[in-house]
Every structure is written in structure tokens, then in C-alpha cells.
Amino acid sequence: MRKIFLSAALALGFTAVVVAQKKGDVEFGFNVGYNNSTISNSDVSADSAIGFNVGGSVDYYFSDRWSIKGKLIYDQKGWDNGFIEDSAGFSYVTDFNINYVTVPVMANWHFGSKRNWFLEFGPYMGFLLNAEDVRFGTDVTDGFSSTDFGLALGIGVKIPVSDKLKLFFEYEGQGGVSDIFKVNEFSRVTNSRSSLNIGLNFLLK
């Protein structure tokens, strides 16, 4: 799927005619996306889980090449083939769904002859909404940290629809650096999430 996305973005990027933004311009964006997430630590590798994200963004331009973008994202994360224990100490295989509101603040570098490509990078903070095991439907929110901190990196292309409206395609990755559990006696467990997004940008003038 990533290869299909990149091929389509390349084809659209080379054929599009885009007027580069300038200092002081502001773009508002809305997107939906496909999430692939898991957890990482030094002892155990977990299977990936599938989810989605819905987000909005504000992008302020310092020049035709640089801008800063703030995002607000409803983010489904988690992992598959984990374990949960009952009150008697028996373990069961289950999947975990963890939902966050994620707030990245990212520097954007716009490149290409028409500045229609962008590379974005920066920190993010995730705020836990809820967590659930899938097998029994147990609410396990209390076992997770209320925040998740990490780094985000993305690349994408904007395709003009009109002078003030652009369609965009984006691949974005997030790597956590903080432990997702409140209490953890073993090695640190962090979130990892990649997404393929599609959305619209509106230029405010």
C-alpha cells in the first residue's frame, strides 16, 4: 500500500501546477487516514494493529520554503496478540485498542520547483482517551499513562484544486519515547504508529 501511495503521489506531484505560498500565509487542513500501530521494547515484539485517524491542522508560512504546522488528531493506536491476566492470575491472548488525542507541532520544509512537496518533523504529545482489551471488552485505561510523548516525521504532496483549495496525500510516522504504562517493572514500552492520510488544505487570505 505504501508503494501504491508513493507512486500516485509522485505522478500527481510532477504533473501539478502549484503557486508557492509566501510569508504570512495560513493554511487550514482536514484529513482522514489509515493507521498501523504497535508497541516497542527491548524484550518483546508485538504484532501490529489497524486503526484510523481524523485530524485538523493549521500551517503558518515564514517563507515559501518554511512553515510551522500544529495538528490536532484523534489517533487510534494499540497492538495485537498481547496478554491480559484475570483475577486468578491466568493469562489470555488479546488485542489492545488505545485511543489518544495527539498534538504534533512540526516544522515544514516545502520543496520542489513549485514547493508542492513537503517534509515535516517535530515533537508530539498524546493525551489518553481510553484503552480496552478486545477479547473481554475490559476497560484498562487506568493501567496506562495519561500522556504519550514522542517524535513525528512525515512527507507529502499537495495537488491544487483551485487557488485556495488543495488536495494532499501524506505518509506520517510517530515514534514514542515515553513509557505508555503507569507502572512498569520491566523495560520501557513505547508507541509506534505509521499512517497514510488524505485531506484538503484551505488557504486563508
C-alpha positions, 0 to 999 in steps of 0.5 A, a space after each residue: 500500500 505504501 508503494 501504491 501511495 508513493 507512486 500516485 503521489 509522485 505522478 500527481 506531484 510532477 504533473 501539478 501546477 502549484 503557486 508557492 505560498 509566501 510569508 504570512 500565509 495560513 493554511 487550514 487542513 482536514 484529513 482522514 487516514 489509515 493507521 498501523 500501530 504497535 508497541 516497542 521494547 527491548 524484550 518483546 515484539 508485538 504484532 501490529 494493529 489497524 486503526 484510523 485517524 481524523 485530524 485538523 491542522 493549521 500551517 503558518 508560512 515564514 517563507 515559501 520554503 518554511 512553515 510551522 504546522 500544529 495538528 490536532 488528531 484523534 489517533 487510534 493506536 494499540 497492538 495485537 496478540 498481547 496478554 491480559 491476566 484475570 483475577 486468578 492470575 491466568 493469562 489470555 491472548 488479546 488485542 489492545 485498542 488505545 485511543 489518544 488525542 495527539 498534538 504534533 507541532 512540526 516544522 515544514 520544509 516545502 520543496 520542489 520547483 513549485 514547493 508542492 512537496 513537503 517534509 515535516 518533523 517535530 515533537 508530539 504529545 498524546 493525551 489518553 482517551 481510553 484503552 480496552 482489551 478486545 477479547 473481554 471488552 475490559 476497560 484498562 485505561 487506568 493501567 496506562 499513562 495519561 500522556 504519550 510523548 514522542 517524535 513525528 516525521 512525515 512527507 507529502 504532496 499537495 495537488 491544487 484544486 483551485 487557488 485556495 483549495 488543495 488536495 494532499 496525500 501524506 505518509 506520517 510516522 510517530 515514534 514514542 519515547 515515553 513509557 505508555 504504562 503507569 507502572 512498569 517493572 520491566 523495560 520501557 514500552 513505547 508507541 509506534 504508529 505509521 499512517 497514510 492520510 488524505 485531506 484538503 488544505 484551505 488557504 486563508 487570505 
